[in-house]
Amino acid sequence: MKEYIEYSEEVLEALQSHQPVVAIETGGTFAGIPYPENVETAKKVMEEVRKAGATPAYISIMHGKIKVGMSADELEDYGKRRGTMAKVSRREIPLILAKEEYGIMTLAATMVVADLVNISVVSGGGLGGVHRGAEVTMDISSDLEEIAARNVIVVCSGAKSILDLNLTMEYLETKSVPVVGYRTDEMPAYMAIESGIKLPCRMDSAMEVAKAFQIKNELGIETGMILMNPISAEYAVNAAQMNAVIEEAIECSKTDHIKGKAITEYLMKYVKSKMGAESMDAQKNMIIENAVLAAELANVLG
């Protein structure tokens, strides 16, 4: 395994000295935000994670190596390549490594790597889930399979609003994945606070969440855990407005014959193009807020 994984000096030192480390998904920062704002956002995320007492580890593939943590120069190089890199989930990892290419990691791929290198806390934007119409297409994100199989806590702002959120929660229940709302009783909907879906559990402190994760491990319950952290109200987008745009995007995707893996990117781009700077600001701040909470959690876990 060592042949395929490279650590930044900062991350390697933290892991060797058993200091808290947060694995951060590159998908939200580098796929969704244009250059140079993606690099600026990544640097801000890393700065805030360090302030919160943990070491940031952006997970990527560069030059055919899995990178656990990136230097400033690597971030710059990576950010400039936006639009040219493959989107990597679990199944693509060996393919991109074999071809010695660059790749942007989904939340699922980030979970895989974090679990491999013994990082317990993963920070992302929005969880993938069950797509609308999945009863026909069987389109279900591998994020759900990985969280059921990996011993990590994923901090996210709920599932992406373009999904069928009710079916996503049903799927997580079927897989026996603990889902916790952080200081909320309602499932957040990515850049919006409201979804109308009640969560099964609420916790109001990182200490309480860490205790639940530790008990899960001590009992040998082999699944990950999701901590849903709603975006701050000052940055949140209007849920009704966003849902209207999503419905419009779905109709356009049918007209354009967009299917399978391409549908998520298509819908997200459509929503952002219609909602403009508001959605971009929401995404940036959501990524930062989740990373800070993940750092606090990593600190408590020790």
N, C-alpha and C positions, 0 to 999 in steps of 0.2 A: 504493500500500500504506500510506503514511503516514497516509492519511485514516482508516484503520481500527485503527491501533495507537497506544496511549498508553503511555509509560514513566513509572515513578516517577522522581523526581529522582535518587535514589540509584542506580538501575539505569542510567539514561541517562549519568550521570557515569562510572560504572564502564566501560560499553561504549565510551564516547568516549575514555577514557584507557587502554583495552586491559587492564583489570583483570579478574581471574577472576570469572565470574558463573555461578550455578547456576539453571537453570529448574526450578521445583518444581510438581509436579502438584497441583491443588486438589482433585481427586477424593477422594484418600485422606483428606485432612484435613477437608474440608467436607461431603462426602457421608456419610462413615462415622462421624463423631464429632458428637454433639449440641452445641448452643450452651449455655453459653459455653465449653465445653471445647475446641471446635474453634478458637476464636480464641486461647485460651491456648496450645494446641498449636502453632498457626502462629507465634505470637510466640516460643515456645521454639525452634522450628525455625530461625527467622531469626536469633535470638541465637546459636545454636550454629554456624550457617554463617558468621556474621561472625567469631566466635572462631577458626574454622578458616581465616580469611583470604580468604574469598570474599564476594561480594554475593548475597543471596538474591533471587530473582525468582519469586514465586508468579504463575502464569499463569492468567488468568480472563477472563471477558467480563462487563463492567459497563456499563450504559447504552448497549449496542450498540457498545462498543469493546473490542478485545482489550487487556487490561491486562498489561503486563510489569512486574511489581512492584506492590506495594500499600502504601499508608500505613497507619498504625495506625487511623485513622478508617475507611478503606476496608475493612480487615479486619473491623472491628466490624460495619459495615453488611452486609458480605457474609456473615459468620457468622450473623447474625440471620435471613437469608433462607433458611437451610437448610430443605429440604423444599418450597420454592416455585420453585427454579431448575431449568432444564432440564439434563440430562446431555448434554454436548457432545462428540461425536467429530468426526472430520474432516468428515463429510458435513453435520453440523449447523452448522458454523461460519458459513457465509454466511447461513443461515436466521435464526439468532439475532441476527446483526449487522443484518440487514435489518429485523427486528422491534424492534430496539433494546431487547433484553431482557438479563437476567442469565443466565449459564451457568456450570456447574461442568465443568471440563475433564478429560476422561479422559487417560490416559497418551498415547494416540495423538494427541489434539489438542495436547497439550503438546509432543510431538515436532515436530509441524507448525510451531507457532509458534517454538519454539527454533531450528529450522533456518532459518526465514525471517529471524530477527533475529541470526543468527550466534552463538548460544550453543551450545557443544559438549556440555555436560554437563547431563543431565536426571535429576532425582531423583523417584522414585515409591515406592509401597508394593509392590504386587504386579503383575506383568505379566499382561495378559489373554492368552488363548490359545485352544486348540481345546477346545470344550465336549464333555462326555461325550455320546455319541450323535451326534457331528457327521457320522458317515458317513451318517446319515439326514437330519439337520436342516441340515447345511452351516453350522452356527453356529460361526464362527471370528472371534475378536476382531480388529478393525482395528489393534490394537497390533502384531500380527505383520506386517501389511502395511507399517505406517509404519516400524518398525525396519529393515525390509529396504530402505526407500527414502530414509531420512533420515540425514544424516551427523552423527549424535550418538552419545554413549555414554549408555545408560540404566542407572542404578544402582537396583536393585530387590532384593527378597527372594524371588527366584524368581517362579514363576507362582502365581496363586491356587489354593488346594487344591481348590476346587470343580470345577476343570477336569480334562481328561484330560492329565496331565502328560507321559506318554510320547508322545502324539500331538503335543503342543505342541513338544517337543524335536525330533521328526521334521520338523515343519513348518519350524522354524527352520533345520534342516540343509538342507532342500530349498531354502530361500531364501538359503542360504550366509551366514547371519548368525553372526559369531563370538560364542560364548557362553563366558564366563569365570567360574569360581568364585573368589570372593575369600577366600583362605585356607581353601578347602573343596574337596573332590573330589566332593561330592554336591550335587545340586540342592536348594536350600532350597524349602520348600513354604509360602511366605507367612509365617504366624505360627508355623509349625513348622519345626524345623531339618531333620528327616529326610523324605526322599521315597523313598529306595531307588533313585534314578536317578543314575547316574554321569555327571558332566560331562566334556566333551571336553578341557577345559583348566583348569588351576589357576594363579593368580598370587597372590603374597603381598605385593605392594607396589603403591602407586599409581603409582610410577615405572615399573614393569614394564608396567602396564596402559596408561599414557600412551604409552609407547614403541610398543606394539603398535598403538594407534590412529593414531599418527603414521605408522608404516610403511604401514598400510592406506591412508592418504590419499596418501602419496607414490607408492604403486603404482597409484593410481587405482581402487582397489576400492570400488565405489559401494554401500555398505551401512552400516548402523549397527552398533553393538556393544553387547552386554549384559554388565554386570558384576553377578553375583548375589551378594548380601551376606547371609548368614544372620543372622537375629535373634540377639541375645545369649541364651545359655542361661538366664539368670536371668529373662528375660521371655517365653521361648518357651512355647507351649502344647503339650500332649501330642499327638503326631501320631496315635496310635491312637484317642484319644478324639475328636479333631476329625474324623477320617475316618468314624467311626461316626455322628456328628451330620450330616455331609454326606450320607451315604447316606439317612438319615432325611429330610433336607431335600429331596432329589431325589424321593423317593416322594411327599412332600406336594405338591411342585410339580406332579407329574402329576395328583394328585387335584384340585388347584386350577386346572388347565389353564393354567399359566404357561408361556409360550413366548417365543422370540425375545429381543429386547433386554431384556425385563423379568426374564429368568431369573437373571442375575447378581445384581441387587439383591435379588431374592427370597431366593436361597440365602444370600447374605452376611448379610442381616438375620436369617434363621432361625438360622444358626450363632452369630451374636453374641447372640441372645436366649437360646439354650440354654447358651452358655458364659459369659455374663455379664461381670463386671468383668475377668476374666482376659483375655478376648479384646480388650477395650477398651484395657487397659494394654499389651498386646502390640502393638496397632496403633499407639498413640501412640509408643512407644519405637522401633518399627521405622521409622517415618517419620523420626524424629529421627536415628537411626543412619545411615540411608541418605543423608540430606542432608549429614551431616558427612563421610562418605566421598566423596560427590560434590564437596564443597568442597575436600577434599584433592586430589582428582583434577584439578579445575579449576585449582588452584594449580600443579600440576606441568605441566599443558598450557600454562600461561601465557596 
